[in-house]
Amino acid sequence: SFGKTVSMSKGAYLIIEHTEALHVIDVNSGNRSNKATNQEDTAMEVNMIAAAEIARQLRLRDMGGIIVIDFIDMSNPENRKVLFDFLKEEMSDDKAKHKILPPSKFGLVQITRQRVRPEVNIKTREEDPNNESGEIEAPIQIIDKITFDLERVLKNHKDVVLNVHPFVAAYLTKGFPSLRSKWFLEHKKWVKIIPRDAYTYLEYHFYDKKENAIIE
């Protein structure tokens, strides 16, 4: 509920931006296939997942006013109607007064929603300890970023090593089941994790043992 990025299943994610006039939610398919033969099906699947998550996020953050959702474009009008009806159903138990307009041909959906309580809007950036005038992302978000990047990296690399700060390495490997064990169950690939004392808290790099190179 605090971050700008909201991860969803199947690699999809949301980007939530706040402006003075409105809220904007962008739906992204992540690394899913974009081949012409299945682009419409992929867009439909991701949009349906996103609609359910968006309805939840609106209640969780109590976002009010004008909300514009940029769903992935779909050429089939029937699919746009199915998405619209599904979003209305997902928001049917929302206690806040709201109105949803049908998606445009560009995939935009507009919602007006009355705020029930003050919106959850917690700053997720902190002062950069190495730069007094700069800011960095809060450490609480580093695990989500690593998990997101790992999914992308494993699509093209088999033997991957993760180099991280010792505190982060301990967090990923300790406990049962550890996060690394969960990665193995999900991706069927074991990720070796090496603690690096020279790294800052938020620094991490993936390394391909076969190519003997850092993965950017």
Residue pairs with C-beta under 8 A, 6 or more apart in sequence:
1 57
1 60
1 61
1 120
2 120
2 122
2 124
2 140
3 124
3 141
3 144
4 15
4 16
4 17
4 124
5 13
5 14
5 15
5 16
5 144
5 148
6 13
6 14
6 15
6 16
6 53
6 57
7 13
7 144
7 147
7 148
8 14
8 49
8 50
8 53
9 49
10 30
10 32
10 45
10 46
10 49
11 29
11 30
11 31
11 32
11 151
12 27
12 28
12 29
12 30
12 32
12 46
12 49
12 50
13 28
13 30
13 148
14 25
14 26
14 27
14 28
14 50
14 53
14 54
14 57
15 25
15 26
15 28
16 23
16 24
16 25
16 57
16 61
17 23
17 24
17 25
17 26
18 121
21 66
22 65
22 66
22 67
22 68
23 63
23 65
23 66
23 67
23 68
24 67
24 68
24 70
25 54
25 57
25 67
25 68
25 69
25 70
26 70
27 46
27 47
27 50
27 69
27 70
27 71
27 72
28 72
29 42
29 43
29 46
29 72
30 151
30 152
31 151
31 152
31 155
32 42
32 46
33 42
34 42
40 74
40 75
40 76
40 79
42 72
43 71
43 72
43 73
43 74
43 79
44 74
44 76
44 79
44 82
44 83
46 72
47 71
47 72
47 74
47 83
48 83
48 86
50 69
50 71
51 71
51 83
51 86
51 87
51 90
52 86
52 90
54 69
54 87
54 90
55 87
55 90
55 91
55 94
56 90
57 63
58 67
58 91
58 94
58 96
58 111
58 113
59 94
59 96
60 120
61 119
61 120
61 121
62 96
62 115
62 116
62 117
62 118
62 119
62 120
63 113
63 115
63 119
64 96
64 113
64 114
64 115
64 116
64 119
65 112
65 113
65 115
66 110
66 111
66 112
67 110
67 111
67 112
67 113
68 108
68 109
68 110
68 111
69 108
69 109
69 110
69 111
70 107
70 108
71 83
71 103
71 107
71 108
71 109
72 107
73 106
73 107
74 80
74 83
74 107
80 102
80 103
80 107
81 102
83 103
84 100
84 102
84 103
84 109
87 100
87 109
88 100
91 98
91 100
94 113
95 116
96 113
96 114
96 115
96 116
97 113
97 114
98 111
98 112
98 113
98 114
99 111
99 112
100 109
100 110
100 111
101 109
101 110
101 111
102 109
103 109
124 137
124 138
124 140
124 141
125 135
125 136
125 137
125 138
126 135
126 136
126 137
126 138
126 139
127 134
127 135
127 136
128 134
128 135
128 136
130 200
136 202
137 145
137 202
139 201
139 202
142 168
142 201
142 202
142 204
143 168
143 171
143 172
143 179
146 162
146 164
146 168
146 172
146 204
147 179
147 183
149 206
150 160
150 162
150 183
150 187
150 191
150 206
151 187
153 160
153 206
153 215
154 160
154 187
154 189
157 206
157 208
157 210
157 211
157 215
158 189
158 210
159 208
159 209
159 210
160 189
160 191
160 192
160 206
160 207
160 208
160 209
160 215
161 191
161 192
161 193
161 194
161 206
161 207
161 208
161 209
162 172
162 191
162 192
162 193
162 194
162 204
162 205
162 206
162 207
163 194
163 196
163 199
163 204
163 205
163 206
163 207
164 172
164 193
164 194
164 195
164 196
164 199
164 203
164 204
165 195
165 196
165 199
165 200
165 201
165 202
165 203
165 204
166 195
166 196
166 197
167 201
168 201
168 204
169 193
169 194
169 195
170 195
171 179
172 178
172 179
172 180
172 193
173 179
173 180
173 193
177 185
180 190
180 191
180 193
183 189
183 191
184 190
184 191
196 203
205 214
205 215
206 214
206 215
207 213
207 214
207 215
208 214
208 215
